[in-house]
Amino acid sequence: MQASEVRRAVAAAVSTASALGLTADDAIVLHDSNKLTLRLLPCDVLARVAPSAHHVAHLEVELARRLAESGCPVAALDTRVEPRVHERDGFVVTLWTYYEPAPTGQVSPAEYAHALERLHAGMRTLDVPTPRFTDRVDQARRLVADRERTPALADADRELLGDTLRRLSRAIGGRGGTEQLLHGEPHPGNVLPTRNGLLFIDLETCCRGPVEFDLAHAPEGVAEHYPGVDQDLLRECRILVPAMITAWRWDRDDQLPDGRRLGVEWLGRIRAALGPNEPGLHG
């Protein structure tokens, strides 16, 4: 979030919580990117704040509510207030349960895979309108093609990303395999280790596609513990997903800390993954 908006966003979260009867005398910034994540005290609620144009907040709240009710491993909305999106001063505010972090320790690939499998099982029971994963790829392609929005992206890198996104989206999307509702970005940054196990957060990226698309966001060893994985499809997704993420890093408005350095690093990884003789991705 732009620095000039942070103070207003914090004020919107505090006033929203206070208006709902929660005591919020202090706000600790936990994460700041396209939206602001705050811990409000002493009520101990997690507030997520985004500009009002952030239309997916309503979908995220609905998905979180329904998935939590069915026992899926997702972070829950705060139970002391109505589970909905609150609008104030040009921002949308959602209020969530704050979870104390689990004692320090590495999450095992098997634990990660089991939690993701449970999430996918619960998602298969929901019938909600969401984009297909190819729609998200198309967003990345449009960004790469827009020189005004990605002015620092070199021509050779622009061609690499655009070609990779186009070819792999077509190859994966045309397979005709089983697709379902997905988290969309279940990378470690969206997995919360708690005393009660792993919980997935940030459901705003939900889309429909093969489970391999989600697995491509997870650490590499996770897929080894997930049943029924199509290894060829997973290999393709493990190139497509970094290409998408790299595209976001070259957006002139990207606010991820150290995002540009990561963009350069991931371009190198994509080139290495494609190699000179990767079938179907050159020429």
Secondary structure as GFF3:
##gff-version 3
##sequence-region A 1 283
A	DSSP	alpha_helix	3	19	.	.	.	ID=ss1
A	DSSP	beta_strand	24	32	.	.	.	ID=ss2
A	DSSP	beta_strand	36	42	.	.	.	ID=ss3
A	DSSP	beta_strand	45	51	.	.	.	ID=ss4
A	DSSP	alpha_helix	57	69	.	.	.	ID=ss5
A	DSSP	beta_strand	86	88	.	.	.	ID=ss6
A	DSSP	beta_strand	91	97	.	.	.	ID=ss7
A	DSSP	alpha_helix	109	123	.	.	.	ID=ss8
A	DSSP	alpha_helix	133	145	.	.	.	ID=ss9
A	DSSP	alpha_helix	155	173	.	.	.	ID=ss10
A	DSSP	beta_strand	180	182	.	.	.	ID=ss11
A	DSSP	three_ten_helix	188	190	.	.	.	ID=ss12
A	DSSP	beta_strand	191	194	.	.	.	ID=ss13
A	DSSP	beta_strand	197	200	.	.	.	ID=ss14
A	DSSP	three_ten_helix	203	205	.	.	.	ID=ss15
A	DSSP	beta_strand	207	209	.	.	.	ID=ss16
A	DSSP	alpha_helix	211	215	.	.	.	ID=ss17
A	DSSP	three_ten_helix	220	225	.	.	.	ID=ss18
A	DSSP	alpha_helix	231	249	.	.	.	ID=ss19
A	DSSP	alpha_helix	259	274	.	.	.	ID=ss20
###
